[in-house]
């Protein structure tokens, strides 16, 4: 690393980034250059931790909403280096077999089933859905939405991924172009745990929903953090990676619990909802929506609509924007009834 790299800076987050509460408990602290945090970083990113010497890993727990969060996170230069260079993204879509298989059989994909469930839940034909994939990566979700007939939008920090999505027919937006009252369904898949300010991001996304629209948040679960942290402090078995699951330095700067997601929804003026079985299994009416020739895969598809709300390792929620007379407004916007 050059001498300039050694100047990486960190930004303090003195209040909870999800609910803005100033009340928090410090749970664990360690310099980035000291084990076990230095051990994790060296193994994970193959870098010298000396470039992080100005920072410190400090894990906090909000006293109001229960969010676990890192008090210090990298500045813009460090985040650009982290996500642009250190994170080894080998899933180049044109040569990724799983990516291409999902596209070829998009009707059987998890993403298609989710989109169809939302359409059924809010009473809008899939072909009339306006969807936004926020933090879309290589745009698989957004491309599946387009293949289903949705008006599919996406946004992403990486210019290369934005260009790729645009080339494949996704309407790309810069973060400041999202606007208001534009989307029926906003997808955030493994995104909120990386953001410096999930509260303000959530506010902008909530404003971008039309009445009755759904914001989906899927994040690693923080329900086991206390237990893992206790074992990290003991340092007994050397499983640093496992003990830091969900609270990894630099990347997973927020770790949500069920309570913190409920509080976030409340602060955004949204309500947490869950689809009825007829909506969750609306994909059964989708041509080619079930892998009948592959019983094991079909069984997984049939279990998933229930399991995804109960996965102990991941939290999955739908947040709905429902002002007064939301259903009536939604119907007027789309020309359909429930």
ChimeraX attribute file (.defattr): number of C-alpha atoms within 10 A of each C-alpha:
attribute: neighborCount
match mode: 1-to-1
recipient: residues
	/A:1	9
	/A:2	7
	/A:3	7
	/A:4	8
	/A:5	14
	/A:6	15
	/A:7	15
	/A:8	19
	/A:9	18
	/A:10	20
	/A:11	13
	/A:12	13
	/A:13	16
	/A:14	15
	/A:15	16
	/A:16	27
	/A:17	23
	/A:18	28
	/A:19	24
	/A:20	16
	/A:21	14
	/A:22	14
	/A:23	14
	/A:24	20
	/A:25	13
	/A:26	14
	/A:27	13
	/A:28	15
	/A:29	14
	/A:30	15
	/A:31	17
	/A:32	25
	/A:33	21
	/A:34	15
	/A:35	13
	/A:36	19
	/A:37	21
	/A:38	21
	/A:39	15
	/A:40	20
	/A:41	21
	/A:42	15
	/A:43	11
	/A:44	14
	/A:45	14
	/A:46	11
	/A:47	14
	/A:48	15
	/A:49	19
	/A:50	17
	/A:51	20
	/A:52	22
	/A:53	16
	/A:54	14
	/A:55	20
	/A:56	20
	/A:57	22
	/A:58	18
	/A:59	23
	/A:60	24
	/A:61	21
	/A:62	22
	/A:63	14
	/A:64	16
	/A:65	23
	/A:66	24
	/A:67	26
	/A:68	31
	/A:69	27
	/A:70	30
	/A:71	23
	/A:72	22
	/A:73	26
	/A:74	21
	/A:75	14
	/A:76	13
	/A:77	13
	/A:78	19
	/A:79	17
	/A:80	14
	/A:81	14
	/A:82	16
	/A:83	14
	/A:84	13
	/A:85	11
	/A:86	14
	/A:87	13
	/A:88	11
	/A:89	9
	/A:90	8
	/A:91	12
	/A:92	11
	/A:93	14
	/A:94	8
	/A:95	10
	/A:96	11
	/A:97	11
	/A:98	11
	/A:99	16
	/A:100	14
	/A:101	11
	/A:102	18
	/A:103	16
	/A:104	13
	/A:105	15
	/A:106	22
	/A:107	23
	/A:108	22
	/A:109	20
	/A:110	18
	/A:111	19
	/A:112	24
	/A:113	25
	/A:114	21
	/A:115	24
	/A:116	26
	/A:117	23
	/A:118	26
	/A:119	22
	/A:120	21
	/A:121	22
	/A:122	22
	/A:123	18
	/A:124	21
	/A:125	15
	/A:126	19
	/A:127	15
	/A:128	14
	/A:129	24
	/A:130	21
	/A:131	26
	/A:132	32
	/A:133	25
	/A:134	23
	/A:135	19
	/A:136	26
	/A:137	21
	/A:138	21
	/A:139	26
	/A:140	19
	/A:141	26
	/A:142	31
	/A:143	25
	/A:144	24
	/A:145	29
	/A:146	22
	/A:147	18
	/A:148	19
	/A:149	15
	/A:150	20
	/A:151	20
	/A:152	24
	/A:153	26
	/A:154	28
	/A:155	26
	/A:156	21
	/A:157	16
	/A:158	16
	/A:159	11
	/A:160	12
	/A:161	18
	/A:162	22
	/A:163	14
	/A:164	17
	/A:165	24
	/A:166	17
	/A:167	11
	/A:168	12
	/A:169	15
	/A:170	24
	/A:171	17
	/A:172	25
	/A:173	17
	/A:174	12
	/A:175	15
	/A:176	8
	/A:177	9
	/A:178	20
	/A:179	14
	/A:180	13
	/A:181	14
	/A:182	18
	/A:183	26
	/A:184	25
	/A:185	27
	/A:186	25
	/A:187	25
	/A:188	18
	/A:189	19
	/A:190	17
	/A:191	19
	/A:192	25
	/A:193	22
	/A:194	16
	/A:195	16
	/A:196	23
	/A:197	18
	/A:198	19
	/A:199	20
	/A:200	15
	/A:201	15
	/A:202	19
	/A:203	16
	/A:204	17
	/A:205	24
	/A:206	25
	/A:207	19
	/A:208	22
	/A:209	25
	/A:210	23
	/A:211	26
	/A:212	25
	/A:213	31
	/A:214	30
	/A:215	26
	/A:216	20
	/A:217	19
	/A:218	20
	/A:219	25
	/A:220	24
	/A:221	20
	/A:222	24
	/A:223	19
	/A:224	14
	/A:225	19
	/A:226	13
	/A:227	10
	/A:228	20
	/A:229	20
	/A:230	13
	/A:231	18
	/A:232	20
	/A:233	12
	/A:234	10
	/A:235	13
	/A:236	9
	/A:237	9
	/A:238	12
	/A:239	14
	/A:240	21
	/A:241	18
	/A:242	13
	/A:243	22
	/A:244	19
	/A:245	19
	/A:246	26
	/A:247	25
	/A:248	22
	/A:249	21
	/A:250	18
	/A:251	18
	/A:252	24
	/A:253	25
	/A:254	30
	/A:255	25
	/A:256	28
	/A:257	21
	/A:258	17
	/A:259	14
	/A:260	20
	/A:261	23
	/A:262	17
	/A:263	19
	/A:264	24
	/A:265	25
	/A:266	14
	/A:267	16
	/A:268	19
	/A:269	16
	/A:270	23
	/A:271	18
	/A:272	17
	/A:273	12
	/A:274	15
	/A:275	16
	/A:276	12
	/A:277	12
	/A:278	12
	/A:279	21
	/A:280	22
	/A:281	21
	/A:282	20
	/A:283	25
	/A:284	17
	/A:285	10
	/A:286	15
	/A:287	9
	/A:288	13
	/A:289	20
	/A:290	23
	/A:291	17
	/A:292	11
	/A:293	8
	/A:294	9
	/A:295	11
	/A:296	10
	/A:297	14
	/A:298	16
	/A:299	13
	/A:300	14
	/A:301	21
	/A:302	15
	/A:303	11
	/A:304	18
	/A:305	19
	/A:306	14
	/A:307	12
	/A:308	15
	/A:309	15
	/A:310	12
	/A:311	13
	/A:312	13
	/A:313	15
	/A:314	19
	/A:315	21
	/A:316	20
	/A:317	21
	/A:318	23
	/A:319	26
	/A:320	25
	/A:321	24
	/A:322	18
	/A:323	13
	/A:324	9
	/A:325	10
	/A:326	15
	/A:327	18
	/A:328	14
	/A:329	15
	/A:330	22
	/A:331	17
	/A:332	11
	/A:333	12
	/A:334	13
	/A:335	10
	/A:336	12
	/A:337	12
	/A:338	11
